[in-house]
């Protein structure tokens, strides 16, 4: 079940990218979608398709490809009918490339109003899109704003300037009766991006495509993109998202999907791995176990919350809401399902056991897993290890009490 955020989503119109077998709606009551962009040369049909399939597997609902030359448009003609998801053609500078992409059969266009400026060209593309039933994203970018807008707003990029750029494009579209549009007002500055989208959401009911442009490489890029996108989603603003990372685009798709799942905006598709930050009680290298578990689950479609805990003192209790988890104790791993101990395995087999039981629950359900378990023995062994660990390390494993005494003597 999808869990709603604290604030209802802003009502928007809905557009549809009409892929013949996998149409994707954006806006209205449709789920928030994930987008990414290929980094291959679009003329490289097989290489681009391989990346599209990888992006789709990682969680991308929509994929954008550049259309910057005739060879790219010709490549799109072969890519579009073989793609598992709708394809958006990314067009800059030359409106003829937009028309060529339409001839190639793309499902949507992205136009940058800062680069295609002639009203006649803009309206010609909009007219053709209207005739074909193809939606457009107006992709305003803080780094390529119209020169006159830049100067009018004090020689700097402002939220007002970015929104005005989008509204000017909408006005050109309206002249030819076209309004099948979604909009983005991206910037590399997180505060600027947030303010621009907030302003736009007050002045338009078109669906919004969220992103922090040129966010950079991970981990900083992930932090910046998440800060901007998640802030707006929590306010009910946003209908589709893209992480713009200097990295393999598969990381973008995976990050976008994980964010939506974490915020309860999409149903869980893959494992949600939670793990304790470790402490003096930890009986294993929690970081290493969590890393190995993450690798073992990979992209398996097991929609469970899985916990890796460092000890049996607090682990099962703190992760009782997880579907399944494992806690280390006395060179053993104590496996628990919904907070109940179900098995004890050697420490070296913790990750393998976790994956095996997770697959069992995913395929047959929690009841089947519990039927397989000897919960009495598992609970008894977990309690023995918990008592032993407390006796060995004490209730205050990090000696916080002694440190407090030292502080009080000093200050």
C-alpha positions in Angstrom: 0.0 0.0 0.0 1.2 3.5 -0.8 1.5 5.7 2.3 0.7 9.3 1.8 3.0 12.1 3.0 1.8 14.6 5.6 0.6 17.0 3.0 -1.7 16.1 0.1 -0.3 16.4 -3.4 -1.1 19.6 -5.2 -3.8 19.0 -7.8 -2.5 19.1 -11.3 -3.6 18.3 -14.9 -2.5 15.0 -16.3 -0.5 14.3 -19.4 0.1 10.8 -20.8 3.2 9.5 -22.6 1.5 7.1 -25.0 3.9 4.2 -25.2 2.0 1.4 -26.9 2.4 -1.2 -24.2 3.6 0.8 -21.2 1.8 4.2 -21.2 2.9 6.5 -18.4 0.7 9.2 -16.9 2.2 12.2 -15.2 0.2 14.5 -12.9 -3.4 14.2 -11.6 -3.8 11.1 -9.5 -1.0 9.2 -11.2 1.9 8.0 -9.0 5.0 10.2 -8.9 7.3 8.8 -11.6 11.1 8.5 -12.0 13.1 9.7 -15.0 16.7 9.5 -16.1 18.7 10.2 -19.3 21.0 8.1 -21.4 24.6 9.2 -21.8 25.3 7.2 -24.9 25.3 8.7 -28.4 21.7 8.2 -29.6 23.0 7.2 -33.0 24.4 4.1 -31.2 21.2 2.2 -31.2 22.2 -1.0 -29.4 24.3 0.9 -26.8 21.4 3.3 -26.1 18.8 0.5 -25.8 21.1 -1.4 -23.4 21.2 1.6 -21.2 17.4 2.2 -21.5 16.8 -1.4 -20.3 19.2 -1.0 -17.4 17.5 2.2 -16.4 14.1 0.6 -16.6 15.4 -2.3 -14.4 16.7 0.2 -11.8 13.3 1.9 -11.5 13.0 4.5 -14.3 9.5 4.9 -15.7 10.6 7.4 -18.4 13.9 7.8 -20.2 15.2 10.8 -22.1 17.6 10.7 -25.0 19.4 13.6 -26.7 18.4 14.5 -30.2 21.1 17.0 -31.3 21.7 15.9 -34.8 20.2 14.0 -37.8 22.0 10.8 -36.8 20.4 11.0 -33.3 17.0 11.4 -34.8 17.6 8.4 -37.1 18.7 6.4 -34.1 15.5 7.3 -32.2 13.5 5.9 -35.1 15.0 2.5 -34.3 15.1 2.9 -30.5 11.5 4.0 -29.8 9.7 0.8 -31.0 12.1 -1.3 -29.0 12.1 0.6 -25.8 10.2 -0.8 -22.7 9.4 2.7 -21.5 8.3 6.0 -23.0 11.1 8.0 -24.7 11.5 11.8 -24.4 13.7 13.5 -27.0 15.9 16.2 -25.5 16.2 19.2 -27.9 18.3 22.3 -27.6 18.9 25.1 -30.1 17.5 23.7 -33.3 13.7 23.3 -33.6 14.1 21.1 -36.6 15.5 18.4 -34.3 12.3 18.5 -32.4 10.3 18.0 -35.6 12.7 15.2 -36.6 12.2 13.5 -33.2 8.5 13.6 -33.7 9.0 11.9 -37.1 11.0 9.3 -35.2 8.0 8.5 -33.0 9.1 9.7 -29.6 6.5 9.9 -26.8 7.4 13.4 -25.5 9.7 16.3 -26.2 11.8 18.4 -23.8 12.3 21.9 -25.1 14.6 24.5 -23.4 13.0 27.9 -23.8 16.4 29.5 -23.2 17.8 27.9 -26.3 14.9 27.9 -28.8 13.8 31.5 -28.8 12.1 32.3 -32.0 8.3 32.4 -31.5 7.6 31.0 -34.9 9.8 28.0 -34.3 8.3 27.4 -30.8 4.8 27.6 -32.2 5.6 25.3 -35.1 6.8 22.6 -32.8 3.8 23.0 -30.5 1.4 22.9 -33.4 3.0 19.6 -34.6 2.9 18.1 -31.1 -0.8 19.0 -30.8 -1.6 17.4 -34.2 0.2 14.2 -33.1 -1.0 14.1 -29.5 2.6 14.3 -28.1 3.2 16.2 -24.8 6.0 18.6 -24.2 8.2 19.4 -21.1 9.1 23.0 -20.9 12.5 22.6 -19.4 13.6 25.9 -17.9 17.2 25.9 -16.7 18.8 28.5 -14.5 22.0 28.2 -16.4 20.5 29.0 -19.8 17.9 31.7 -19.1 16.9 34.1 -21.8 19.3 37.1 -21.8 16.5 39.6 -21.6 14.9 37.9 -18.6 18.3 37.7 -16.9 18.8 41.4 -17.4 15.3 42.4 -16.4 15.6 40.6 -13.1 18.8 42.5 -12.0 21.4 40.5 -13.9 20.9 37.3 -11.9 18.8 34.2 -12.0 15.7 34.5 -9.7 12.7 32.3 -9.1 10.6 35.0 -10.8 12.8 35.0 -13.9 12.6 31.2 -14.2 8.8 31.1 -13.8 8.4 33.9 -16.3 10.4 32.0 -18.8 8.0 29.0 -18.5 5.0 31.3 -18.7 6.3 32.9 -21.8 6.6 29.5 -23.5 3.1 28.6 -22.3 1.8 31.7 -23.9 3.3 30.8 -27.3 1.8 27.3 -27.0 -1.6 28.8 -26.2 -1.6 30.8 -29.4 -1.8 27.5 -31.3 -4.2 25.8 -28.8 -1.6 23.5 -27.3 -1.5 22.9 -23.5 -0.4 19.2 -23.1 2.5 20.3 -21.0 4.6 19.5 -17.9 7.2 22.0 -16.6 10.5 22.1 -14.9 12.4 25.1 -13.4 15.7 23.5 -12.4 18.7 25.2 -10.9 22.0 24.0 -9.4 21.3 26.0 -6.3 19.0 24.0 -4.0 17.3 27.1 -2.3 16.8 28.7 -5.8 15.3 25.5 -7.2 12.9 25.1 -4.2 11.7 28.7 -4.4 11.2 28.6 -8.1 9.0 25.4 -7.9 7.0 26.8 -5.0 6.3 29.9 -7.0 5.4 28.0 -10.1 3.1 25.7 -8.2 1.1 28.8 -7.1 0.8 30.1 -10.6 0.2 27.0 -12.7 -1.7 23.7 -12.5 0.5 21.9 -15.0 2.4 18.8 -13.7 5.9 19.6 -12.5 9.1 17.7 -13.2 11.4 18.1 -10.2 15.2 18.2 -10.2 18.4 19.9 -9.1 20.3 20.4 -12.3 24.1 19.7 -12.4 23.9 18.3 -8.8 27.4 16.7 -9.3 28.9 13.4 -8.3 27.8 11.3 -5.4 27.7 11.6 -2.4 27.3 15.4 -2.5 25.2 15.2 -5.7 22.8 12.8 -4.0 22.5 15.0 -1.0 21.8 18.1 -3.0 19.3 16.5 -5.2 17.5 14.8 -2.3 17.4 18.0 -0.4 15.6 19.8 -3.2 13.3 17.1 -4.5 12.3 15.6 -1.1 11.5 19.1 0.4 9.1 19.8 -2.4 7.5 16.3 -2.4 6.9 16.6 1.3 5.0 19.8 0.5 2.9 18.0 -2.1 4.7 19.6 -5.0 6.0 17.4 -7.9 4.7 14.8 -10.3 7.9 13.3 -11.7 11.5 13.5 -10.7 15.0 13.2 -12.0 18.4 13.0 -10.1 21.0 14.8 -12.3 24.1 13.1 -11.1 27.6 13.0 -12.5 27.5 9.2 -12.4 26.2 6.2 -14.2 22.5 7.1 -14.9 21.5 3.8 -13.4 22.4 5.5 -10.0 20.0 8.3 -10.9 17.1 5.9 -11.5 17.9 3.8 -8.4 18.1 6.9 -6.2 14.8 8.3 -7.5 13.0 5.1 -6.9 14.4 4.7 -3.4 13.5 8.2 -2.5 9.8 7.7 -3.6 9.7 4.4 -1.7 11.2 6.0 1.4 8.6 8.8 1.3 5.8 6.4 0.8 5.0 7.7 -2.7 5.5 4.5 -4.5 5.0 0.9 -3.5 8.2 -0.8 -2.4 9.8 -2.8 -5.2 13.1 -3.9 -3.7 14.6 -4.5 -0.3 14.6 -1.7 2.2 17.8 -2.5 4.2 18.0 -0.9 7.6 21.0 -1.4 9.9 22.2 -0.1 13.3 25.1 2.4 13.3 27.0 0.0 15.6 28.3 0.6 19.1 30.4 -0.9 21.8 28.1 -3.9 22.0 28.4 -4.9 18.4 29.6 -8.5 18.0 30.3 -8.2 14.3 31.5 -5.6 11.9 28.0 -4.2 11.2 29.2 -2.1 8.3 30.7 -5.1 6.5 27.6 -7.3 7.1 25.3 -4.6 5.9 27.4 -4.1 2.8 27.5 -7.8 2.0 23.7 -8.0 2.6 23.2 -5.1 0.3 25.2 -6.8 -2.4 23.5 -10.1 -1.9 20.0 -8.6 -2.3 21.2 -6.4 -5.2 18.2 -5.6 -7.5 16.1 -8.6 -6.5 12.5 -7.6 -6.4 11.9 -8.5 -2.7 9.6 -5.8 -1.3 10.6 -6.3 2.3 12.2 -4.3 5.1 15.3 -6.2 6.1 17.3 -5.3 9.3 21.0 -6.0 10.1 21.7 -5.4 13.8 25.0 -5.6 15.6 23.9 -7.3 18.8 21.0 -9.2 20.4 20.6 -6.8 23.3 18.5 -4.2 21.5 18.6 -5.4 17.9 15.4 -7.5 17.6 13.4 -4.9 19.7 14.6 -1.9 17.7 13.9 -3.6 14.4 10.7 -5.4 15.5 8.7 -3.7 12.7 11.1 -5.1 10.0 9.7 -8.0 8.0 12.9 -9.9 8.7 16.2 -9.2 10.4 19.3 -10.7 11.9 21.3 -9.8 15.0 24.8 -11.0 16.0 25.5 -12.7 19.3 28.2 -15.1 20.5 29.5 -15.9 17.1 26.0 -16.6 15.9 23.3 -14.9 14.0 19.9 -14.7 15.5 17.3 -14.5 12.8 14.0 -12.8 13.6 10.7 -12.3 11.7 8.5 -9.4 12.8 10.4 -9.2 16.1 10.2 -13.0 16.9 13.3 -15.2 16.9 13.0 -17.9 14.4 16.5 -19.4 13.8 20.1 -19.4 14.9 22.8 -19.7 12.3 26.7 -19.6 12.3 28.0 -16.0 12.0 29.6 -16.8 8.7 26.2 -17.8 7.3 24.3 -14.7 8.5 23.9 -13.0 5.1 23.0 -16.2 3.2 20.4 -17.1 5.8 18.9 -13.6 5.7 18.5 -13.8 1.9 17.1 -17.3 2.0 14.4 -16.4 4.6 13.6 -13.1 2.8 13.0 -15.0 -0.4 10.8 -17.5 1.5 8.7 -14.7 3.0 8.4 -12.9 -0.4 7.3 -16.0 -2.1 5.2 -17.8 0.5 4.4 -15.2 3.2 5.2 -14.7 6.8 3.0 -17.6 8.0 5.0 -20.1 5.9 8.2 -18.8 7.4 6.9 -19.0 11.0 5.7 -22.6 10.3 9.3 -23.5 9.4 10.8 -22.0 12.5 11.4 -23.5 15.9 10.7 -20.3 17.7 11.1 -21.7 21.2 14.7 -22.8 20.7 15.6 -19.6 18.7 14.2 -17.3 21.5 16.0 -19.3 24.2 19.3 -19.0 22.4 18.8 -15.3 21.7 18.1 -14.6 25.4 21.2 -16.6 26.5 23.4 -14.5 24.2 21.7 -11.3 25.3 22.3 -12.1 29.0 25.9 -13.1 28.3 26.6 -9.9 26.4 25.1 -7.7 29.1 27.1 -9.5 31.8 30.3 -9.1 29.7 29.9 -5.5 28.7 27.4 -4.1 31.2 24.4 -1.9 30.6 26.7 0.9 29.7 28.9 -0.6 27.1 30.3 2.8 26.0 31.1 3.8 29.6 28.9 6.9 29.3 28.3 7.1 33.0 32.1 7.4 33.7 32.4 10.0 31.1 29.6 12.1 32.6 31.4 11.9 36.0 34.6 13.2 34.4 32.8 16.0 32.8 31.1 17.1 36.0 34.5 17.1 37.8 36.0 19.3 35.1 33.2 21.8 34.6 
